[in-house]
Amino acid sequence: MSPDSKKLIVNKLINSEHGLKKLWDLYIVILTVFSSIEVPARLVLDFPVNYWLFVVDLTVSGSFMLDVLINFISINPDLKGPQSFRVVSRKYLSSWFLVDFLSAIPFDLFLGGSFTYVNKLLRLLRLLRLLRLLRVAQFMNHLSSSTRSLNPVYLRLAFFVFWIGLMAHWIACGWIALGWGWEEDITRTRLYLRSLYFAITTLTTVGYGDITPSTNAQTIFAIFAELIGAGLYGYIVGNVASLLANIDVAKAHFTEKMEQVTAFLKYRSIPVDIQQRVLSYYNYLWDSRMGYDESSVIEELPPSLRTEVALYLNRDIIEKVPLFKGATDEFVREVVNVLKPQVFTPGDFIIRKGEIGEEMFFISSGSVEVVSEDGKAVYATLGEGGYFGEIALVNREPRTASIRAAEYCDIYTLSREALYRMLDRFDDVKSQMEALALKRKRELQGN
């Protein structure tokens, strides 16, 4: 058995999260949508069934039957604990089996040549395939909760449009079934389009009255269609506007934040050049991090998951900084949990010579300059993977140099308290850092 087959079959049950199983579920959903459109249309329009349509019907029934068998041996995500064939099959029999089985019966095979009452009943029984739409709703809910590549708001809008379109199709078919339009000499296509026009104008409550009911049954049907349309209109006004407004939640939050910042800067009469730097900072924060403070998000996670996320976010720092190369996994895991992100704009003094050192810095992106106290002389430039500020922390003395951001910089900081807590536990790292701090100090004194 191939490795891929082993992943698909878990303990003699089919893995519902495997790619092949997901493709099969999508295939069944497509067949269900086709049936929900084709079955009512054929029932009311009575169009001839040619060879290819007959083959499609058999394919749909066969696929639905095969899906019933597959569901008997597929892992049920709703069940907790260990699963076996007996447990899964009992759960399936008590939940979705009846729906799936009734929708899979090929009633077309029992149809006779003449239009008898039995044939009419069999044609009506084909509507049982629409029960499968319950499975489509389940599929949509699962897709909305599990997908991460698409904004869930987009999915909700797409699903909403799908159900509205399907409802309009059913109302059009029901309008035809009540006898509207057959007295006119029109084609099936024209008849359906006119009925669909009635359904849409009724659902959207903008009907012009050019298609009106003439019998009691049609009048009652039109009343129910109008009630449905009124309900949908209320739903649209109350929810769709909210969905559209929240398509990009991060952008909405950032825009609100920018409005508050701009109002504050103007209210306090902050100089224009400082205003521009503040706004540039927020624009960079949006471009690089979508306006979110990643540290506040990470802090809400449980410890184990927080460490995994921190390792992923700080992997570039770990790979670039020479200090971390060759360090134990335990040390790396402890470091990433105490690093704090900061952003500096071009020209910002990150540290100044003579200040008391309370933290050291690691450059994730951008570059900084080692400059004189007045900022006119540039002694060195540090880029991605560089670090500074360790001299004051290790030697417990004031800053020996001034550091200025040469461009937008993403920098992670390590506090004195966290550093000494780790150095007390990792003597090899402590010795290495002391040696590097002494070397860096001599280089700066040479300048």
C-alpha angles and dihedrals in degrees: 000000000000121000090248091054090050090054090050094049114052116182089338091306125106113251106239091203095056117114094240092052090050090051090051091051090050090050090053091049091053091050090048093052090048091051093047088057101036101043098058091040093053091045095057101029095042092208117178118270108232127193098272093048090051090052091049090052091052090046091052093048092045092049092049091050091049089049089056090056092045091052090057090062102033125104110256110224090202092063120087126213129014116346131210135175091264094050094045095045093049091051092048093048090053096047126024103002098092092048093048095044097049091048091051099055109113099225090170090074090064097050116116129211099258127063098250128158089258091055090046090053091048090051090052091048088059085073086074086082087074088070085078088072086080085065090049090055089050090050091051093050091050091048092050093051098042107038119094101172095071131052106252089224090063089051092050091051092048092049091047092053090047094054093045091051092048092049091050089052092052093048090050090051091047090051090054091046089058090062103258115154100003091109089063121082097242135131124256090251093053091045092052094046092051091049091047088051089054091048095051096044090048095047092048091046092232098109116152098205095244089121110046135169116258103181132054092249092051091047093052091046091050091050092054091046090052092049090051089048092051091051091049091049090055091048091050094050093045101042116014093060088053091049092051091048091052100043087111106029094172092053091048092052092046093049090051090049092050091051090054093047093047092049091049093050092050094043092052092043093235112187114267095242091054090046090054091050091049093049091045089054093054092045090053090047089055094047094048103032106010088248096294127130100228094198092061090050094049094049090065092061124092114263098258094046091042090057093050092050092045091051090053095046094045098040091109092055091048091050097044105040112085090209091068097046111111092009119140121261089244092058093046092050091051093047097051091053093059100040113111122203122231134174124216126191125220111287096020115138104228094186133359129214112264096025119129108258114234100159145017127227137226120197114226097172136353128031139268134204129227102223142172121266092266092045095236100108120060114205101176144346125229122200139183111333092024124125136193143172095064094113095067092044099046096040094037093230138118121285112286096204144020119247122202129186110245092192139350105317133195104205133176120212131209116201125226092243094052092044096053092044089058097040090056088059101039110050094175092057090045092055092046093049093048090052092049092046091052091048093049091048092053091049091052092047088052089058 
